[in-house]
């Protein structure tokens, strides 16, 4: 999978048999085995009821559609499998998984914006933009993106990792939180760290970003340096938080996440191969 994906919008375009269909259902996507590869099914492969179809772009010459199935227990059909979106990353690889991520966010947004948030009338798709317009009051809604920061906190040769209340068992990750109205990204980093673990940081530096479709976020990665304070976890968010050295690391997030990219970058700066973590 080395072709670029080109995001596009066209409300009048409809699938042909060979086009890719990213069918989203309850946080999962339907995938198709193709020899040693896993890919999205073609339109001709699908026999289940589709309730929503949106053209989202081109993969090479092939059109790609985000689709939704609202069946309580969908049966994808022969050689097709319903795979949770997180698990699909291992099967698709980063580039193709990004297409599934886009489709999942479009499906969620379409489902939640069938009616105008201002006057309550049904909305209609824009012709050549990914948006919906109210024909009565003219309010236009575009897919919602919720920015969140995630930060690797350093103290000498240690980093702070936390086990959140919603994390997988034994997994320790980074401090993250949503940006509030009127707040800069750097201010969000400082506030979230103070609120969740009670310490002060400075030298906040941008690292990178990742689209995060759970359900419609963009994660903005930062590093920061410890200044003062003792760890005092907010039990509503965090179960445990500790300082770790490279030689005594806990179970950490999978490589699909920017959290792991931040930790791997720190490991390299410590002279350690990230694959050894």
C-alpha positions, 0 to 999 in steps of 0.5 A, a space after each residue: 500500500 504505497 499509493 497516496 490517498 487524496 481526500 475529496 468530496 462529491 455528494 453526487 458520486 455513487 459506488 461502482 463495483 470495484 470501489 472500496 467501501 469502508 463500512 463502519 458499524 459500532 466502532 468496527 470496520 468490515 475488512 476483506 482478506 486478499 491473499 496475504 493482504 487485508 483490505 477494504 471490500 469492494 462494493 460488489 462484495 457487500 450484501 448487507 444493508 447500508 444506511 449511509 454512503 459518503 464519498 471521501 476520496 481516491 486511493 490511486 484511481 479507486 474511489 473510497 466511500 465511508 458507509 454505515 450499517 445500523 443492523 443490530 448483528 450485521 453479517 458481512 458475508 463470505 471472506 469478510 470480517 467485522 474488526 474493531 477499529 483499533 485492531 484494524 491498525 495491525 492488519 492494514 498498516 498506518 497509511 490504509 488505517 488512516 483511511 478507515 479512521 477518516 471513514 469512521 469519523 465521517 460516519 459518526 459526524 453524518 449520523 449526528 448532523 442529520 438535523 440542524 442544530 439551530 432550527 431542527 430542520 433536516 440538513 442536506 449534503 454540500 455538493 463539493 465539500 464535506 459538510 451539511 447545510 440547513 435549507 431553512 436557516 442556511 447553517 453549515 456544519 462541517 465534521 467536528 474535530 476536537 483537539 487534545 494534547 498529550 505530553 511526555 513529561 521528563 525529569 532528568 533521565 525519568 519520564 512520568 507515566 500514568 495508568 488512567 481509569 479507562 486504560 487497558 489493564 497494566 498499561 501506563 501512558 501519557 497525560 492527555 486532555 481536551 483543549 478548552 475554549 479560549 485556551 492555547 495548546 501550551 496552556 492546555 498541557 500545563 493545566 491538564 498535568 496540574 489537574 490530573 497529577 498535581 505537578 508543575 512543568 515548563 519548556 513545553 515543546 511541540 512534537 507532532 500530531 495524529 488523527 485519533 478517531 475515537 470518536 473525532 479528535 486530533 492528538 497534539 503531542 508535546 514534551 515538557 520538563 518537570 519543575 516542581 510538586 509531588 504526584 497527587 493523582 486525580 482519582 476521577 482520571 488517574 489510578 496511578 502515576 509514577 516516574 520510570 527510567 528506561 531500565 524499568 519500564 511498565 507495559 506501554 501503549 501500542 505503536 499505533 499511538 502518538 503516545 508510543 511515538 513520544 516514548 520511542 523518541 525518548 528511548 532513542 534519546 536515552 540511547 536505547 532501541 525502542 523495540 527493546 521496550 
